[in-house]
Amino acid sequence: MADDNQINRSSLLVMTFELEGLCTGLRCTVPNGLAPAATTITIMNRLLEEFSRKAEGCALDELPKLDENTTPVDLLIVAEMLRSTLMSFLTPDERDARDRTFGFASAQGGQ
C-alpha cells in the first residue's frame, strides 16, 4: 500500500537543497573568517562524490579531494560551482519546483 503523504523527489533535486544549505552556511561564515570544520568538508566531499557518480564527463570529476588544508574560500567556490552545475541537470519541472520552494515565481508563467 502506497503512502499518500509521501513526497518523492529526484536525488539531484534533493542535492540542490543540500547544496543550497551548504552554500548559505559558507556564505555566512567565510566572510567572517570562520573556517569550515571537518564535518562540513566531509559533507562537501560526499556531495561531490555522489554527483560525480551521476554525471559522467563533468568538470567536477577533475577537482582535487577537499581536506583540512582547503581554504574556506576554495570550499565556497567549489560548493557554488557544484550548485550551479547541478542546476543544469535538473528537468524544467524540477527547476520550477526548486524555485517555488525558494520563493521565486514560476518562469513558465500562468500560475
N, C-alpha and C positions, 0 to 999 in steps of 0.2 A: 504494500500500500504506500503510495507516494505521499510525502508530507506537503500539503498545500501551502504551508507557510515557509517552505524552504526557498531561499533566494539563490539562484545559480548565476555565477559569473565565470568568465574565462580566466585562466590563470594569468594571462597577460593583463587583463583589466585589473585583477587584484594586485598585481605587481605595480601598476601605475599608482594605486592608492598607497601602497607601501613606500614607494619611492617619493611620492608627494610628501608623506610624513617625514621621511628621512631628510629630504631637501629642506623642508621647513625648519626642522631642528638644526641642521647645519647652517642655514642662513641666519638663524638667531644666535648661534654660538660662535661661529668662526669670526665674525667681525668684532666680537668681544674678547678675542684672544684665547678662547677656550678650545683646547684640543679634544677631539673625539676619543672616547675610551675604547678599550678592546672590544666591547660589545658592539659598538657602532661599526667598527671595522669588520667584525665578523658578519654582521647583518649585510653590510655592503658587499663583501665577498660572496656571500650566499646569493644575493640578488644577481650579481654579475655572472656567477656560475649557472644559475637557473636560466637566465636569459640566453647565455651562450649555448646552452643545450637546445634551446628552441629556435634560435636564429643562426643559420649557417652563413658563413662568409661575412659576418658582421665585423665592422671595425673594432668592436668591443672585445673580440677574441684576441686582439693583439696587445691588450693592456696588461701591464705587469700586475702581479698579485699585490694587493694593498696590505700594508703591515704597519707596525708601530712607528716606522720611520717615514710613512707617508704624511706629508704636511696636511694640515687642516684644509688649506686652500685647494690642494690637489684632490683631496677626498670630495670636497664640494663640487669641483669641476667634473670629476668622474661621475658623481651622482646625478648632476644636472644633464650631462651628456647621455647617460643611460636613460634618464627620464624622457628626454627629448627623442632619443632613438626608439624607445619602447612605444611612444605615441604613434610613430609611423607604422607600427604593426597592428594597431587596433582597427577594427572594422568601423565604418561610419556610425553604425548603431552604438558601438562601444564608446567611441569618442563623444557621441551625443549624450550617452548615459553618464559618462565621466563629467562632462561639462555641466550637466544639470545638477549633479551631486555637489559640484563646487560652486554652484550659484550662477552659472552663465546661461544665457538664453540659447535655445537651440539655433544652430547655424542653418538648419534645414527649414526654418520658418514655419509659419502656420500654427504653431502650438504655443 
